[in-house]
Amino acid sequence: MSVVLMSVRQGAPYADRVEDAGQTLIYEGHDEPRRAGVTDPKALDQPMHTPKGTLTQNGHFYEAARAHARGDIEPEPVRVYEKIKDGIWVYNGVFRLVDAQQTSEDGRKVFKFRLELTDLEDDATAPVRADLVHNRIIPSWVKVEVWRRDKGRCVECGRPDNLHYDHDLPYSKGGTSLLPENVRLLCARHNLEKGAKIR
């Protein structure tokens, strides 16, 4: 399964954005890497091919997304992680790569990939139910507020590592992702112990 690292923080190098109350991610492609002869990647088109003619990651994503949009293949599952502050990345779930386009921005071509949230966890072969309403993804502002409130530690044991964002009233029982009051930090052990129970 592919992995995407995204950020909607101010000053982020790419213009990623979240739409539809967290159901949709518009992910910007990667710039030309810095190398001999490339002094300002932001002045060049984002590359579809490497200098050797093979597809870049942009190219692979673009081809897969367009093939799905044509109905040729099932959408590729993608794990998405979001940077909420320096050194802190959070797991946003599994999304489906459903479409892609190249747009013209500031005189250069930029890739825009459309990814839609699924109910999949790590099982990429599980069926995707298109009729579900998705609001499980926790918005960035909620994550930042919860991180600040819980001081970057598990609320049960105080551990500062391997943390998960947990719904106090579980998502599966109608709990919202849109209010900091229903989200808290738990370490992996306490999150797994809790499961979908209400405490």
N, C-alpha and C positions, 0 to 999 in steps of 0.2 A: 504494500500500500504506500502511495506517495505521502510525503509530509510537506506541509506548508507552514512557514513561519511568517506571521503577519503582525502588523501594528497599526493602530489608528491614533497613536500618540502624536501630539504636536511635535513637528520637527522630524517625523519618521522619514526615511529616505524614499519610500514609495507611497503612492496615494491609495492605500487600501481603504475600503469602507464597508460598513455593515448596514444592511437594509432590511426592511420587512420585520422589524422588531427582533432582529437576530437570526432570522431564517435564511438570509442570503448574504453571501460574502462576495464582494467585487475585489478581486485580488489583482494587483498590478504585476506585470512581468518584470524580469530582471534586466538591468542595464548591461551594456557591454562591459566585460571585466577590464580593470586597469591592467595595461601591459604596454610594451614598447609601442609608441605611436598613438596611444589613447590617453590623452591628458584630461579630458572632460567627458566622462561617459554620459552625462545628462544632455550633451549636445548631439549625441548620435542616436540613430534608430535603435530600439531594443532588438537584439539579434534573433533571427529565426534559425540561422545556421552558424556553425563554428567556421573558423578560417579553412578547415579541412573539408567543409561541405556537409558534415553530419548535423543532425538536428541538435539544437541547444535544448535545455529544459523548457524554455519558452516554446520551442518548436514541438517537442513531444506533447506538452500540455495542449497546445493549439490544435495539433492533429487529432488528439483524442477527443477534445471537446467538439470539434467540428464533425468528427465521425459520429458522435452521439447525436448532435443536433440534426444530422441527416437521417438518423434512425438506423445507422449501420451497426452500432455496438451499444451495450449497456454503459451507463455513466461510470467513470472511474471513481472509486472511493478514495478520499483524501483525508488524512488526519491533519487537523489544524491546531496550531499552537499560537498563542498571542502574547506579545511582549507587553507587559503592563508597567514595568519600570526596569531600570538597568539590572541585568542579571536575573530577572524574574519573568519566567514564561509560564503560561497556564494553558491547559488543554481545553480546547473549545468543542471537541467532538469530531465525528466523522461527517464529512460533507461529500456531495456528489458533484463532480465536474460536469456541468451541463451545457456550457456554451463558452465561446471565446470570440473576441474581435480585436482588430488592430484599429486604434484611433489615432488621430493626428493631434498632438499636444505640443505647443511651443515649437512648432516647426519640425517635429520628429514623430516617428511611429512608435506607439506604445501599445503593449498587449494588455487587454483587460479580460480576466477569466471570471466566469460566473459559477459560483459554487453554492449549492443548496443543502441545508442541514438535513440529516437523516436521523433515524432512531437507532442506527447501527452503533455498536461499540467497537470491538476489535474484530468482529466476524464479518469480513468483507463479502461473504457469500450469502449472508442473511437477506431475505427479500426486503425491499424498501416499500413501505406503504405510502402511496402518494396521497391518501385521503386524510392523513393525520395532520392536525394543526400543531406546528412546532413553535414552542417558545422556551425550550429548555436552555438554550444558550444564554449565558449570563452576560449582560452588556458590560463593556469595559468600565464605565463609570461606577457600576455596582461593584465590580471586582476591586477597583482601586479603593472605594469607600470601605469595603469589608476588610481588605488588607490593612488599611490604616486603623480601623476600629479594633481588629483582633491582633494588631501589632505583629503581623507576620508569623503568628504561632498558632498551633492547634489549641482550640478553646477547651479541650478536655485535659490534655497533659502538658501543654506548653512547648512541645517540640517545634523547632523552626524548620524542619526539613521534610521532604516528601509530602507536601501539603496538597489537599484537595479542597475545592469549593463545594460545600455541601448544602443542600436545601434542607432547612430545619423541618418544614412540612414538605415531604418528598414530592418531587415533580410528578411521580406516578400517582400520587393521591391528590393532585390539584394544586400543589405548591407553586408559587410564582418565582420566576427568575428576575423579575423587574424591580423588586424591593430589597434593599440591603438587609432589612429586618428578617427576611426569610433565608438569608444566605450566611454561612459562617465557614471558617477555616477548620478543617479536621486533618490530622495526619492520616496516612494510608491505613494504619491499623484501626483507628477509631472509626474511620469512614466505612471500612469493610465490615466491622462489627455491627455498625448501625444498620447498613443495608437500606431497605425501604421502610424501616420501622419509624414510628413517630415517638419522640421522647419529650 
